[in-house]
């Protein structure tokens, strides 16, 4: 019964919408896959076969329904050197190993690392991708006639105007069909999908990568596989989180890691390149109303059908029609409220968001931008928590005893403040350090406590630490030295 409910929810809900969304995504995938193949320095069919295979496999085993995975720019740029120096077959082998690495990552539950990506980083990632999607369309808009600009504007008019008539059919799909028909009938000479590269006319064939199965091959492909696996998982998990927000549903991030790995593992045996989730196509799919795995699966199936069976028709699709769709995607993807919130949000959050955008746009490296954002978020958080540390003192009436009351979190960022808060010049005979309102998080904090106690003892004080909670007491017992006999004996001498 549960299987049937899952099948109905993830595959059979609103089938007409899922089919139309899948067809729309398939059309949008064709020029992208060809373009990424050119970036990687391989034949267009390598990217097209990859998009078919990855989409179909992740639809079945991935963790995020309605998300589109295929050949992407972020992984394509990592393949350039491998293809140039060692050839296409090594790329296929690296793709297989990339999949194995991602499966292991999923088994190790590394999808949980997404909890450490702040909202500011996510916003920066989305905005940077929107900018990259838009700038990627610019080559199609230079050195062209006014007809191209007119067609792009007409496409945008249809995309944003058609929903006022009906939302049954995705307006982006209507735009592509209408502009293609107009181009063919009018005989306009525009840049078309066929100008991007030759479409394959045969189905992909299963074959082992033609490389030596030895340690030398592993030495060559392992660095590329690890990098592609890391970048692919990062973009996939971030995209999954974005689709979660767009659809108000959750997804299994560890299953997504495994799903991406299985897809790349299989793809390498079909003469195709590795890939990952695509935010642009995922936004197209979700915006068109898709919510299930069926749309993702059909996007792959329709893609293969279009290029192999209807290739002669697909070649005539004007790039202007697809450019209009991608411009719509960039506009929809960008978080426009983040600009308004720059002054309303805390400065640290705005800095993290802007730094993520700047690094991604400047380098074209999504992983570098996100890593920068995560590190900055960590630094700002540590600084904020460190400022919450408080120390109060209470001296006895006779001046022979002093009690220090420590409150807050003691860790690497606040340990120096703790040490500096104690008076090592006017030290009474007895000192009590009350930490009942504090927590010690790491060995740096324990080291700070040791340093305080030992400094006070060197000035002749009898020091007692009271109020350690269970976790802090365990840390002190394992890593501390001030309470151990050998330390006391060393001070006595």
N, C-alpha and C positions, 0 to 999 in steps of 0.2 A: 504493500500500500504506500509506504514512504517513497519507494522508488518511483511509483507512478505519479505521486505528487511532485517530486523533484523533476521528473521528465516533463510534466505539464508546465511547471513554473519556469524552468530553465530552457525549454526547447519549443514548446507548442503554444505559447501565449501570443496572441495577436500576430498570426502567421503572415497575413498580407503586408503589414507594416515592416516586419522583419525581412521579408523578401525584397521589398523596394529599397530598404535601407542597405541591405547587402549589395544590391545592384549598384546603388549610388557609390558606395565605398569602393567597389571593384573598379568602377570607371576612374575614380580619383587615385587609385593605387597604381594604375598603369604608368603614367608619366613619372610618378615618384620613383617607382621601382627601376625604371629605365635610367633615370637621372642618378640614382644611387649606384647603379652598376657602373655607370661612366666614372663616377667619383672613385670607386674602388679599382677601376682599370680592368673591368671584366666585360664579357659579352652581355647585352641586355637580358638575355634569357636567364642568366644566373640570378639576377635580382627578381625577375618575374616569377620564376619557379620557386624562389625562396618565399615570396609573398604568398603564393598559393599554399605551399606546404605549411608554413608557420601559422597562417590564419586558420587553416583547417584543423591542425593538431591542437593549437591552444584553445580552440572552441570546445574541444572535447575534454582536455585534461587541465586547462588553465583554471585559475581561481577567480577570475573576474568576468562574468557574463557581459556581453556587448562590447567588450574592449577589443580593439583591432591590433593585432601584432603582425609584422611583416618586415621586409628589408627596410633598414633605416639609415639615415645619414650618419648618426652618431656611431654606429658600428662600422659603416662603410669606410669612414676615414681611417679607421684603425687597421684596415686590410691592405692599404695601398703598398706599403713597404714589403709585406709578405708576398703579395702577388708579383710585384716587380722583381724581387730578388730570388724567389723560389718557384713561382709558377702557380697555376690555378689549382692543381691537385693538392698542393699543400694548404690552400685555403679551405678546400673541402675537409681535409683532415683536421684542421684547426677548428672548423665549425662543429665537427663531431665532438672533439675534446671540450669545446666551449659548452656544449650541452651537458656533458658529464659533470663539469665543474658546477654548473647551475643546479643540476639535480642534487649534488652533494650539499650545496648551499641551502636548498630547500629542506633536505633531510636534517640539517643542522639547525633549522628553524631561524635562519638569518633574516627572514622576512620581518621578524620582530624588531629589527633595527629601525624600521620606519617610525617607531615611536619616538625616536630621537631627532626626527626632522620637524622643526618648528613650523608654525603656520606662516611665519614671515618668509622662511625658505621656500615653502610651497608656493606662496604668492609670487616670489621672485622667479621661481622656476617656470611658472605658468606665463608670466609676463615676458620672460626671455624667449620662451618658445613661440609665443605669439609674434614677437618681433622677428625671430628667425624665419617663421613661416611666411611672413609678409615679405621680408627681404629676399627670400628664395624665389619669389615671383618676379622680381625686378628684371632678371635677364630676359624674360619673355616680353618685357615692355620697353626695351631699348632697341633703337634702330628698326622700328616698325612704323607702319603707316597709321593714319588716323582711324582707319577701319578697325584696327585691333583695339584701340581705346574705346571706340564706339561699341564694339562687341562686349568688352569687359563691363562697361556701364550698363548695357542692355542686360547682361547676365545678372548683375547686382540688382537691377530693377526687378527682374523676374523673381530672384531669390527672396527679396524682401517684400515684394508686392503680391506674389501668388498666394501666400498664406491667408490673405484677406478674402480670397475666393473660396479656398478649401485647403484643409491640412491633411487630407487623405493621402495625397501623393507628395513626397518630399519636393519642395520647391527647387532645391539644387538639382535634382534629377530632371525636373521639367526644364530648367535652364539649359542643361547640357544637351538634351534632346532638341529643344527649340533652336538653339544656336547652331547645332550641327546641321539640322535640316535646312535652316536658312543659308548656311554657308554652301552646302551642296547645290541647292536650287539656284542661288544667285551667282555661283561660280566665283565667289571672292577668293583671292589668293592670300590666304592666311597661313601662318605657321600651324602645323597640325601635329597630332600625336605621332604620325608616321615619320615626321622629321626628327623626332627624338632618337630613333634607333629602330633597327629591324625587329619585328615581332616574331617569336618562334612559331613554327607551324606543326610541332609534334609534342606529344606528352613527355614529361620527364621520365627518365629511366633509372631504376635502382642500380647502383654500382659502387663497389668499394673504391675509396680514394686510391689512386695509383701512386703510392709513395712507399718507400721502404719501411717496414714495420720494425724499427730499431730505436735505440736510445738517441741517436743523432737526429732522427725525425722529431722525437719528443722534445729534444733540446731546442729545435727550431720553432716548433709550433706552440710550445707551452706558454711562453710570455705573451704571445698574441691571444691565445685562448683565454688566459686569465684576465687580460685587460678587456677583451670583448665581453666576457661573462660578467665582469663587474659593472661595466657601463650599461650593458643590456639589462641587467637586473635592476640597477638604479633607476633607469628611465621607465622600466616596466612597472616597478612598485610605485613610483611617483605618479605615473599615469593612472594606475589602478586607484590610487587614493583620490585623484581628481574625478574619475568616473564615479567613485563612491559618493562624492559630494554632489555631483550633478544629478544622480539618480536617487539620492537619499537611501542607499542600500550599502551593506557591507560586503567585504570579499575576503577570501582566505589568502593572505599574502605568502604564506609558506607553500601552499598549493600552487600559487602563481609562479614561484621560483622553480618548482619542479616542472610545471607545465611548460615554461619557457625553455627549460633544459631539454625536455623530451622533444619539443618541436625542433630545436636546433640540432639535436643529435640525429633525428630522422632526416632533417633537411640536408645535412652534409652528405648523406648517401644518395641524394637525388640531384647531384650536380648543382647545388645552390649555396648561396652565402648565408651567414648568420644574420639574425635580426632580433627585434624586440618589439615592445608595444609602441604604438604611434599615437601621440596625443592629437594630432590634426585629424587623422582618419577616425579616431575614437570619438572626437567631438562631432564630426559629421554624422557618425552612426547614431549617437545618442540624441543629437539635435533632431534627427529625422524620426525619432520615436522608438528606436530599437532598445530593447531591454534584455534580450535573451542571447543564448549561445548560438541560436539558429542564424542570426544576422552575421555573426563572425564567420561561421562555417560557410554560409552561402557567399560571403564576400570572396573567400578563396575559390570556391567552385565557379562562381560567375567570372572571376578573373581569368581562370584557365580557359573557360568556355569562350570568353570574349577574344582572347589573344589567339587561340588555336582554331576556333570555328568561325568567328566573326571578325577576324583580324583585318580583312579588307575594309570593313565598315568602320572599325575602331580607328584605323589609321586616319580617317577623314575628320575625326573630332578636332575642332579648332582648340588650340591651347588657350585661347582667350576665354573659352567657356570654363575650363578647369582653373584658370587663374582667378576668375570671378568667384568660384567656389572656395578656393583657398584663401582669398582675401576675406570672404565671409567668415571662414574658420578663424583667421587671425583676429578679427574684430570680436568674435564671440568668445575666444579663448582669453583675451586680455582682461585682466581684472581692473576695470576702470575705476572702481571705488577706491582702489589702493592709492590712486593719485590724490584723491580728496582726503584720504586718511593719513597722508604723509605728515600733516601738522597735528592731527588729532591723536595719532598713536604715539607711544613712547619713542624717543629718539633712537634707542637701541634697536627696536623692531624695524624702524624705517631704514636704518643703516644696513641691517642684515638683508632686507628685501632689495635695496638698491645695489648692494655689493654683489648679490647673487645675479641680478640682471646684468650688471656691467661685465662681470667675469664671463658669463655664458655668451653674451653677445660679442665681446671682444675676442674671445678665444674660439668660439664655436664648440666648446667642450662642456657638455652638460654636467659631467661628473665633477669637473674642476669648480664650476660655479656653485653646485650644491655643496661640495666639500667646504668651500670657503664660507658659505652661509651657515653650515652646521658648526664649524669651528668658531665663527664669530658669535653664534647663539650661545655656545658653551662658555665662551669667555665672558660675555655679558651676564649670563646667568650666574657664573661663579663669582663675578664681582658683586652682583646684587646680593647673593646669599652671604658673601663674606662681610658685607656691611651690616648684616643683621646680628653679628656677634657682639655681645655686651658683657662687660666686666664691672662689677661693683665691689667695693671694699667695706669692711666693718672692723674697726679696731677695738680691742677691749679697753675698759676704763683705765686699767693699770698700764696699758701700752705693751704688755708682754705677749699679746697674741693678735694675730691678724687673720681675718677670714676673707677669701676672695670668692665671690659668687659669679660663676661663669654661665651665661645663657646663650643659646644659639647653636649653630652648626660649626664644628671645627673640622677643617679639611685643608687641602694643600693651599687654597687661596686665602684662608683666614688664619692659618697657623702662626704666621709672623706677627700678625696683630695681637694674637693671644700672648705670645712671648714678650712683646714690647709693652704690654699693659701692666706687667708686674714691676714692682719697685725692688731693685736689687741693691740699693744703697742703704736705705733705712729698714733693715730686716729685723723683726722681733724674734724672740727665742722660739715662738711657736707659730706655725703658719698652717691654716686649713684651706684647702682648695675644694670648694663645693661645686660639683659639676652635675648636680641632680637635674638641672634645667638645660643641660648641654648634651650633644651627641658627637662622638669621635668617629669619623668616617674612614680614615685611611692611615697608612703608616706614617705619613707626614705629620698628621695630627698627633699620633702617639709619640713621635720623635719630639714634637714641640712640648708635650707634657713632660717627657723625660728631661728635656733641656731646662725647663722651669724648675722642676723639683731639684735637680742636681745643682743648679746655680744657687738656689736658696740654701741648700745644705752646705755648700762651700762657704756660705756666710754664717754658718753655725746654727741655722734654724732646724727645728724638728718639724718636718713636713708631713701632713696627712691629706690624702686625696679621698674625698667621700662623695657618695651619690652617683657613682658610675652605674649606668643602666647595663642590662645584661649583655647587649651587643658590644658596648664600649669596653666593658670589663673583659670580655673575651679577647678583644683586640689588644688590650693592655697586657693581659696574661701571655699572649703569644708573641707580641712584638716589642713590648716595653722592657726597659732595663732598670728603671729607678727603684723597683720593688724587689729586685733580686739581691741575694746576700753578697755575691761577688762585687756588685757595684758599691754596696755599703762599705765593704771591707777596703775597696780601693780608695774611697774617699777618706776613710779613717787614717790611711797611711799618707 
